[in-house]
Amino acid sequence: MMTWRELLNVILNKARYQPDAMDDNVTVYDAADGEYYPADTIEFEEADDVLNAGHMFISVNVENENEN
């Protein structure tokens, strides 16, 4: 499991050595189905039974959920 701090360090290191990579789309790999998905948003949870208030998360397939 990766923390946001670890993710930030990876991103900062990538930006330092490959600054053009910061213009790439955010992509999430779902190992369960072997597919890549573009991230739609970064959000902060208000609170529910799964996450605490303020917990940051990345959403994928938002447009698919809105169609249902």
C-alpha positions as CSV (number, residue, x, y, z in Angstrom):
1,M,0.0,0.0,0.0
2,M,1.4,3.4,-1.0
3,T,0.9,6.6,1.0
4,W,0.3,10.0,-0.5
5,R,3.7,11.1,0.8
6,E,5.4,8.2,-1.0
7,L,3.4,9.1,-4.2
8,L,4.5,12.7,-3.9
9,N,8.1,11.7,-3.6
10,V,7.9,9.5,-6.7
11,I,6.2,12.4,-8.6
12,L,8.7,15.0,-7.4
13,N,11.6,12.7,-8.4
14,K,10.0,12.1,-11.9
15,A,9.5,15.8,-12.3
16,R,13.1,16.5,-11.4
17,Y,14.6,14.2,-14.1
18,Q,11.8,14.1,-16.6
19,P,9.8,17.4,-16.3
20,D,7.8,16.8,-19.5
21,A,6.3,13.7,-17.8
22,M,4.3,16.1,-15.7
23,D,2.1,16.9,-18.8
24,D,1.1,13.2,-19.1
25,N,-2.5,12.2,-18.1
26,V,-2.9,10.6,-14.6
27,T,-3.5,6.9,-15.3
28,V,-4.5,4.1,-12.9
29,Y,-3.8,0.4,-13.6
30,D,-6.4,-2.1,-12.3
31,A,-4.4,-5.3,-11.8
32,A,-7.6,-7.2,-11.3
33,D,-8.7,-6.8,-14.9
34,G,-5.4,-5.8,-16.5
35,E,-6.8,-2.5,-17.7
36,Y,-5.5,1.1,-17.5
37,Y,-8.0,3.9,-16.7
38,P,-7.6,7.7,-16.9
39,A,-8.1,9.3,-13.5
40,D,-11.1,11.7,-13.6
41,T,-10.7,13.6,-10.3
42,I,-9.0,13.8,-7.0
43,E,-11.5,14.2,-4.3
44,F,-11.8,14.4,-0.5
45,E,-14.2,12.2,1.4
46,E,-16.8,14.0,3.6
47,A,-17.2,10.8,5.6
48,D,-18.8,7.4,5.2
49,D,-18.6,3.9,6.5
50,V,-15.4,3.2,4.5
51,L,-13.2,6.4,4.6
52,N,-12.7,9.0,7.2
53,A,-13.6,12.7,6.6
54,G,-10.9,14.4,4.5
55,H,-9.4,11.2,3.1
56,M,-8.1,11.9,-0.4
57,F,-8.9,9.5,-3.2
58,I,-8.6,9.3,-7.0
59,S,-11.8,8.6,-9.0
60,V,-11.9,6.6,-12.3
61,N,-14.8,5.9,-14.6
62,V,-16.8,8.8,-13.2
63,E,-18.6,9.3,-16.5
64,N,-19.7,5.7,-16.5
65,E,-21.2,6.1,-13.0
66,N,-23.1,9.2,-14.1
67,E,-24.7,7.2,-17.0
68,N,-26.4,4.7,-14.7
